[in-house]
């Protein structure tokens, strides 16, 4: 048994009310402690932003360029990202369990690029996400797609399951071939995700009206990187998205398909977390590119 505390003088600070700090993330003030804690691992509490690394493309595209060997191309990038967005198959088979980087898992799937992509189903159980110590799951939502209702139902079922275990859901707005990529569409798609319970939303950047998309969405929006762009264009897009209200980025091809992925992800981090101007971030990229080489050993 420990010894009794016999100190006569103690400090209770009766004149100082107990502090109840507001949670830093948009729309997350009423969540349970566990969900807030997981969100605070994905989003940096100091900047309120995140740089997620999206490497889940193989769930419907197979070994796309840059993702042929996750162990050689992606694992070296893991220490530089705030959260890894991947599938549970890649996490278990390739990502070292000793990593301190949180993961967000792709939780929807079904069709390949050979079929109708909107015909997705829930592809993993929330219990498995907890088992894998995940900080969130991501689900594709096809607003305006052929299987719109089914995809939204996938998301709401995961939201319900997530609340039971304190695990947030990332609603990912998919844009089909017949949908217009403009602010009007993304206001609709992101708002639907948030209204139906998603704690965070991933969507594409549009040069006109993106600030209306982020302003009308009551939860954090993370910008999707999209197709590979020249480094200065990708850095500029990330900078503008954050300046216009995004809570960070979830980039894939613009990082792992870069000539120097290690340099690029660090440049993106400067843009997102420190508001570094794109031209200065490009200079940083070029400097780091001369210092880093991507491992290619078998």
C-alpha positions as CSV (number, residue, x, y, z in Angstrom):
1,X,0.0,0.0,0.0
2,X,1.3,3.5,-0.7
3,X,2.1,5.7,2.2
4,X,-0.6,8.2,3.3
5,X,-0.4,11.7,2.0
6,X,0.3,13.7,5.2
7,X,1.2,17.0,3.6
8,X,-0.7,19.8,5.4
9,X,-0.5,22.4,2.6
10,X,-2.0,21.6,-0.8
11,X,-2.8,23.7,-3.8
12,X,-6.3,23.5,-5.1
13,X,-6.3,26.8,-7.0
14,X,-9.8,27.6,-5.8
15,X,-9.7,31.0,-7.5
16,X,-9.1,29.5,-11.0
17,X,-12.1,27.8,-12.7
18,X,-11.3,24.4,-14.3
19,X,-10.6,24.8,-18.0
20,X,-12.7,23.2,-20.6
21,X,-10.9,23.8,-23.8
22,X,-13.0,23.9,-27.0
23,X,-11.9,21.3,-29.6
24,X,-10.0,22.9,-32.4
25,X,-11.6,21.2,-35.4
26,X,-14.6,22.6,-37.2
27,X,-17.9,21.0,-36.3
28,X,-16.3,18.5,-33.9
29,X,-17.1,20.1,-30.5
30,X,-19.9,17.6,-29.6
31,X,-18.1,14.4,-30.5
32,X,-17.0,11.9,-27.8
33,X,-13.5,12.0,-26.4
34,X,-12.3,9.0,-28.5
35,X,-13.5,10.4,-31.8
36,X,-12.0,13.8,-31.0
37,X,-8.7,12.1,-30.1
38,X,-8.6,10.2,-33.3
39,X,-9.3,13.4,-35.3
40,X,-6.6,15.2,-33.4
41,X,-4.2,12.5,-34.7
42,X,-5.2,13.0,-38.3
43,X,-5.3,16.8,-38.1
44,X,-2.4,18.7,-36.5
45,X,-3.8,20.6,-33.4
46,X,-1.3,23.4,-33.9
47,X,-2.2,24.2,-37.5
48,X,-5.6,22.6,-37.6
49,X,-4.6,21.1,-40.9
50,X,-3.5,17.7,-42.3
51,X,-1.4,16.3,-45.1
52,X,-2.8,12.9,-45.8
53,X,-1.1,10.5,-48.3
54,X,-3.6,8.7,-50.4
55,X,-2.3,5.3,-51.7
56,X,-5.7,3.5,-51.9
57,X,-5.9,3.6,-55.7
58,X,-5.2,-0.1,-56.1
59,X,-8.6,-1.0,-54.6
60,X,-10.1,-0.4,-58.1
61,X,-7.2,0.4,-60.4
62,X,-4.7,-2.3,-59.4
63,X,-0.9,-1.4,-59.4
64,X,-1.1,2.0,-60.9
65,X,2.1,4.0,-61.7
66,X,4.0,4.7,-58.5
67,X,2.2,2.1,-56.5
68,X,3.7,-1.0,-58.1
69,X,5.8,-1.6,-55.0
70,X,4.3,0.0,-51.9
71,X,7.2,-1.3,-49.7
72,X,9.8,0.5,-51.8
73,X,7.9,3.6,-53.0
74,X,5.5,4.5,-50.2
75,X,6.8,3.2,-46.9
76,X,9.7,5.7,-47.0
77,X,7.1,8.5,-47.2
78,X,5.1,7.4,-44.2
79,X,7.1,9.4,-41.6
80,X,6.4,12.6,-43.5
81,X,2.6,12.3,-43.7
82,X,0.0,13.2,-41.0
83,X,-2.1,10.2,-41.9
84,X,-1.9,7.3,-44.4
85,X,-5.1,6.7,-46.5
86,X,-4.8,3.1,-47.6
87,X,-6.6,-0.2,-47.7
88,X,-6.5,-2.7,-44.9
89,X,-4.8,-5.2,-47.2
90,X,-1.8,-2.9,-47.8
91,X,-1.7,-1.9,-44.1
92,X,-1.4,-5.4,-42.9
93,X,0.9,-6.7,-45.6
94,X,3.3,-3.9,-46.2
95,X,3.2,-1.0,-43.6
96,X,5.4,-1.6,-40.6
97,X,3.4,-2.0,-37.4
98,X,6.0,0.1,-35.5
99,X,5.0,3.3,-37.4
100,X,3.6,6.1,-35.3
101,X,1.7,7.5,-38.3
102,X,-2.1,7.1,-38.0
103,X,-4.1,5.4,-40.8
104,X,-7.4,6.1,-42.4
105,X,-8.8,3.0,-44.2
106,X,-10.7,2.7,-47.4
107,X,-13.9,1.0,-46.4
108,X,-15.9,0.9,-49.6
109,X,-15.2,-1.0,-52.8
110,X,-16.4,-3.7,-55.2
111,X,-16.3,-2.7,-58.8
112,X,-13.0,-2.2,-60.8
113,X,-12.3,0.3,-63.4
114,X,-13.8,-2.2,-65.8
115,X,-17.3,-1.8,-64.3
116,X,-19.7,0.9,-63.1
117,X,-17.7,2.5,-60.2
118,X,-20.7,3.9,-58.3
119,X,-21.9,0.3,-57.6
120,X,-19.8,0.1,-54.4
121,X,-20.6,-1.7,-51.2
122,X,-19.2,-1.5,-47.7
123,X,-15.9,-3.4,-48.0
124,X,-14.8,-3.8,-44.4
125,X,-16.2,-4.1,-40.9
126,X,-15.8,-1.3,-38.4
127,X,-14.5,-3.8,-35.9
128,X,-11.6,-4.5,-38.2
129,X,-10.8,-0.8,-38.4
130,X,-10.6,-0.7,-34.6
131,X,-8.5,-3.9,-34.6
132,X,-6.1,-2.1,-36.9
133,X,-5.9,1.0,-34.6
134,X,-7.3,3.2,-37.3
135,X,-8.2,6.9,-36.9
136,X,-10.9,6.8,-39.5
137,X,-12.4,5.1,-42.5
138,X,-13.2,6.5,-45.9
139,X,-16.1,5.7,-48.1
140,X,-16.9,6.9,-51.7
141,X,-20.1,8.8,-52.2
142,X,-21.4,9.1,-55.8
143,X,-23.9,12.0,-55.7
144,X,-25.6,12.1,-59.0
145,X,-24.2,8.6,-59.9
146,X,-26.2,5.6,-61.0
147,X,-26.0,4.1,-57.5
148,X,-26.2,7.3,-55.6
149,X,-28.6,6.1,-52.9
150,X,-26.6,2.9,-52.3
151,X,-23.3,4.8,-51.9
152,X,-24.9,7.2,-49.5
153,X,-26.4,4.3,-47.5
154,X,-22.9,2.8,-47.3
155,X,-21.7,6.0,-45.7
156,X,-24.5,6.3,-43.2
157,X,-24.2,2.7,-42.1
158,X,-20.5,3.3,-41.5
159,X,-21.3,6.5,-39.6
160,X,-23.6,4.6,-37.3
161,X,-20.9,1.9,-36.8
162,X,-18.3,4.6,-36.2
163,X,-20.3,6.3,-33.5
164,X,-20.5,3.0,-31.6
165,X,-16.7,2.7,-31.4
166,X,-15.7,6.4,-31.6
167,X,-14.2,6.3,-35.1
168,X,-14.8,9.1,-37.6
169,X,-15.9,8.6,-41.3
170,X,-14.4,10.4,-44.3
171,X,-17.0,11.0,-47.0
172,X,-15.2,11.0,-50.4
173,X,-17.1,12.8,-53.1
174,X,-16.7,10.9,-56.4
175,X,-17.2,12.6,-59.7
176,X,-18.5,10.4,-62.5
177,X,-18.0,10.9,-66.2
178,X,-21.3,12.8,-66.6
179,X,-20.9,15.1,-63.7
180,X,-19.7,18.7,-63.8
181,X,-16.8,19.6,-61.6
182,X,-17.9,23.0,-60.4
183,X,-18.6,24.7,-57.0
184,X,-22.3,24.1,-57.3
185,X,-21.9,20.3,-57.6
186,X,-19.3,20.2,-54.8
187,X,-21.5,22.3,-52.5
188,X,-24.3,19.7,-53.0
189,X,-22.1,16.7,-52.6
190,X,-20.1,17.8,-49.6
191,X,-23.1,19.2,-47.8
192,X,-25.0,15.9,-48.2
193,X,-22.0,14.0,-46.7
194,X,-21.9,16.3,-43.7
195,X,-25.6,16.4,-43.2
196,X,-25.8,12.6,-43.1
197,X,-23.0,12.3,-40.5
198,X,-19.6,12.3,-42.1
199,X,-17.1,13.9,-39.7
200,X,-14.8,15.0,-42.5
201,X,-15.2,15.2,-46.3
202,X,-12.7,14.8,-49.2
203,X,-13.4,16.7,-52.4
204,X,-11.7,18.2,-55.4
205,X,-10.6,21.8,-55.8
206,X,-12.2,24.1,-58.2
207,X,-10.6,27.5,-59.1
208,X,-13.9,29.4,-59.0
209,X,-16.1,29.3,-55.9
210,X,-14.1,26.8,-53.8
211,X,-14.4,29.1,-50.8
212,X,-18.2,28.6,-51.0
213,X,-17.8,24.9,-50.8
214,X,-15.7,25.0,-47.6
215,X,-17.9,27.7,-46.1
216,X,-21.2,25.8,-46.6
217,X,-19.8,22.5,-45.3
218,X,-20.1,22.3,-41.5
219,X,-17.2,19.8,-41.1
220,X,-13.6,19.9,-42.3
221,X,-12.9,19.5,-46.0
222,X,-9.8,17.9,-47.2
223,X,-8.7,18.6,-50.8
224,X,-8.2,15.6,-53.1
225,X,-5.0,15.8,-55.2
226,X,-6.4,14.3,-58.4
227,X,-4.4,13.6,-61.5
228,X,-0.6,14.3,-61.6
229,X,0.2,17.9,-62.3
230,X,3.5,19.8,-62.6
231,X,4.9,20.4,-59.1
232,X,4.3,24.1,-59.1
233,X,0.7,23.6,-60.2
234,X,0.1,21.0,-57.5
235,X,1.6,23.2,-54.8
236,X,-0.4,26.2,-56.0
237,X,-3.6,24.2,-55.9
238,X,-2.9,23.0,-52.4
239,X,-2.0,26.6,-51.3
240,X,-5.2,28.0,-52.7
241,X,-7.4,25.3,-51.3
242,X,-6.1,25.8,-47.8
243,X,-6.3,29.6,-48.1
244,X,-9.9,29.2,-49.2
245,X,-10.9,27.1,-46.3
246,X,-9.7,23.6,-46.7
247,X,-8.4,21.8,-43.6
248,X,-5.6,20.2,-45.6
249,X,-5.0,17.8,-48.5
250,X,-5.2,14.1,-49.2
251,X,-2.7,13.8,-52.1
252,X,-1.6,10.7,-53.9
253,X,-0.4,10.9,-57.5
254,X,1.0,14.4,-57.1
255,X,3.3,13.0,-54.5
256,X,4.2,9.4,-55.3
257,X,4.4,10.1,-59.1
258,X,6.7,13.1,-58.5
259,X,10.3,12.9,-59.6
260,X,11.2,13.1,-55.9
261,X,8.3,12.0,-53.7
262,X,10.2,12.6,-50.4
263,X,10.9,16.2,-51.5
264,X,7.4,16.8,-52.7
265,X,5.6,15.7,-49.6
266,X,7.8,18.0,-47.5
267,X,7.1,20.9,-49.8
268,X,3.3,20.2,-49.5
269,X,3.6,20.1,-45.8
270,X,5.2,23.6,-45.8
271,X,2.3,24.9,-47.9
272,X,-0.4,23.3,-45.8
273,X,0.9,23.7,-42.3
274,X,2.9,26.9,-42.6
275,X,1.2,28.7,-45.5
276,X,4.4,28.8,-47.5
277,X,3.9,30.4,-50.9
278,X,4.0,28.0,-53.8
279,X,7.0,29.5,-55.5
280,X,9.0,29.2,-52.3
281,X,7.8,25.6,-51.8
282,X,8.9,24.8,-55.3
283,X,12.4,26.1,-54.4
284,X,12.4,23.9,-51.3
285,X,11.3,21.0,-53.5
286,X,14.2,21.5,-55.8
287,X,16.7,21.8,-53.0
288,X,15.4,18.6,-51.3
289,X,15.2,16.8,-54.6
290,X,19.0,17.1,-54.9
291,X,19.4,15.6,-51.4
292,X,16.9,12.8,-51.4
293,X,16.7,9.7,-53.7
294,X,13.9,7.2,-53.6
295,X,15.0,3.7,-52.5
296,X,15.0,1.2,-55.4
297,X,16.8,-1.7,-53.9
298,X,15.1,-5.1,-54.3
